Structure formats: structure tokens, C-alpha cells
Amino acid sequence: MPEDRYELEEKLRRKKMRGYVYAAFIIIIFYFLLKNSRSVSLAIDHLLAVIQPIFMGFAMAFLMNPIMTFLEIWLDKPFKKIWKNQQTAERASRLVSSIISLVILMGVVIYIIATVMPNLINTIVYLANHIDYQAAAVLDYCNYVTKGRFEDALMQAKQYKIGDLMEEGLNLLEEYIDYDESKMMTTITSSVLSIGKIFINLIIGAFVSIYVLLSKEVFKGQAKKLICGIFRPDYANIILEISRKSGDIFYGFIIGKMIDSIIIGITCYIGCLFMKMPYPILVSVIIGVTNIVPVFGPYIGAIPTVLIIFLTEPKKGIYFLIFILILQQIDGNLIGPKILGDSTGISSFWVVFAVVLGGGYFGFWGMVIAVPIVAIIYYITGKLARFLVIKRGFPEETEEYISLDHIDTENNVLVPYSQFHDQEKKARRRRFKIRKKSTK
């Protein structure tokens, strides 16, 4: 018996020592990262630049997978008739489906660029060349609306040309910036090389996406095998469950949000044609792209589009603002929930928190990806909290803790604030009665 007790104490001591070692190791790593934060940041940036085509390939495979799955089901029977060997038929079906899905994805992207970009460029050039005329028309409209009350101020404002003001600003900027033609050429050359590098990375990413889709089951099996080998069975089950949930959240949100944005962009374009709005393609593209960003996307897209239309035809700019507000309400309350459902499982506060945090660190795409990432963290935290409270014998429903005042340590139960408050009132009354009797 004493030997068993000695062994138990020895195990506890070793466990504590391991904990101290792990804690010291984590502190040392954290100190090293903090001390060399700039070098670590540069190393991470270099690593991300090197593996950029791999990221692109995975992103393309992520978008191609639903198309490939649909095509694979459709091509399954014909290929099995051609090849008697089932494995050969499945491989051929997967290869053809992957290639077709890549062609469809690239075709959609090229078609959008070929049809939309010329209109966008022409619209931007037209706006830049006629900005003074359009600004003057807006001032005349304001004078008409105000019935000439501010005519002198508005007419004085018409004398200032926006083009001249921009030229003066550039001249003023050149006085404070050291302008060097060699530096300018270097900047242009590096920009061209960067565009060329992105193009090459896209080509490499296309091949990577094919390889990923061809071997996606193998990759899944290898990852699961590694998890089952490293972790205990109960921990492995938790990791596998979290992985499946993470995939559902990412697919449900990203794919759903893209479909929702395409629908909103097309609806906006049809509405602009029906109301004869200027620049329908430009404003529809802006509205559709910015709609990908949760919460703030509609407002980000509405500001420039309303301003562009207002500069051209002020009255239609006001009508377009009303149209966008109605469209966003329909999207937020009808179209979005139907497509997305409850894919994230987080409240509006956490969506706003994710968008602000992701946008602050990673820009536009950070605002998009941060929502499913925060949803996954929220899900993991909820699972952990549920496991811990059940382990301590407490209820797992969150509603049970809303009115919690304290925990009764003797009976290990939760005491609500109202019940505790009532008990305190009764205790005070009893003490008051005892004092009253003692004074008599």
C-alpha cells in the first residue's frame, strides 16, 4: 500500500515537472518571437511568397470541388461502360471531371474579365475626363433644389476645377518627394515583374489544384492516419469532429457568400437597366464584389456607386440609394439566410468582431475569411466549455448560467441570483426579528 502511494506521488511529481518544462519552453519561444518579431515577420512573409502557388492551388481546388463532384457523378456510368476495371473508370472520371471543372472556372474568370474590364476602364476614363462638367451639374442641381438660397456660394464653387485642384496637389506633392526617373523605372519594372509572377503562380496553382482534387481522398486518409497515430482515441475523435465541422463552416459560408454576391450583382444590374441608371455594369460589379464582405460590404459598395451616379444624374443617384437600401434588406432578410442558413453559428457581434479584426490585419480578403475562422474558434471554445462543465457536474446549457450568482461548494450546484437574493432577504428578516426580541 505505501508503495502504491509512493508510485502515485512519483507520477504526480513527474507530471508537474513535465508541465513546468512545457511552460518554460513556451515562455522561451514567446520571448524569442517577441525579441525577433521583425525578423520573424520577414521570414513569414518570405515563406508565404514562396508557397503562394500552393495556396492558389488549394483555393482553386476549393472552388472547383463542387463542380468536379457534380461532373463525376454524371460521368460515372458512361466511364464504367467504357472501362471494365472499376478503379480505372473512377480514376478516368476523376481526371476528366477535374480538367473540365478547371476549364469552367478559368472560363468564367476570363469571361468576366473580358466583358467587365473594358466597360470598367471606359467608365473610369469617362468619369475622369468629365469630372468638372459633372461636378458643375451637381452644383446646378443643388441650386435648383435649394431654390437659389445658396446661389452665390454654389456659383463660386463652380469656378474651382477638380482637375486643376488635383494638378496643384500633385505639384505640391512633388516638392516634398524626391522625384527620380531611375527610381520610377525601377518601380514600374518591379510592378511588371510582380504581375508576371502572379500569372506564373496561377499556372502552377492550376496544376496543383488538379493534383489536389485527384488525390483528395488520399490526403484526407493520410491526415486522419497521422491524427490517430499521434493522439489518444478520444482526442482523435474530437479533432476529427472539429475538422469536419470546420470544412462544413468554410464551404457553407464561402461558397454560399459567393453565390449570394453573384445573385445580388445580377439583380442590381437588372434593376439598373430597368431604371435606366448610368454605368450599370460598373455599379453592379462594385455592389456584387463588396457584398462578399459581411455586415459592412453593402455600405462599402453603396458609397462609391451612389456617388458615381449622383455626379452624373443627381436625381437618379437618390433613387439608386433607395434601391440599394431595399436590395440589401431583401438580401439580409430573405436571399442571404436562404442560401447561407446558419452556416457560421455565431451571433452578429462576433461577425462584426471578425470583420473588423480580419480587415485590420489582412485587408479585404481578411474580412471575408475571418468570419468562418472565428466561427470555428467559437465552436471549439463552446465544445471545450461544455466538456469542462460536464466534467465538474454542472449543466451544459448556457441559459442555466445567465442568472448565476455563485456556486454552492457544499452541494456543487449553481445558485441563481434571484434565489440567493430571496434567501438573503429571509435571513435579514430573521436577524431583524431576533434583534427586535432581544431589545424587548
Salt bridges, closest charged atoms under 4 A:
GLU9 OE2 - ARG5 NE 3.63
GLU10 OE2 - ARG13 NH2 2.56
GLU10 OE2 - ARG14 NE 3.53
GLU72 OE2 - ARG94 NE 2.81
ASP76 OD2 - LYS80 NZ 3.40
ASP140 OD1 - LYS158 NZ 2.99
GLU217 OE2 - ARG94 NH2 2.86
ASP234 OD2 - ARG232 NH2 2.86
GLU241 OE2 - LYS383 NZ 2.96
ASP260 OD2 - LYS257 NZ 3.91
GLU313 OE1 - LYS316 NZ 3.49
GLU396 OE1 - ARG386 NE 3.55
ASP405 OD2 - HIS406 ND1 2.79
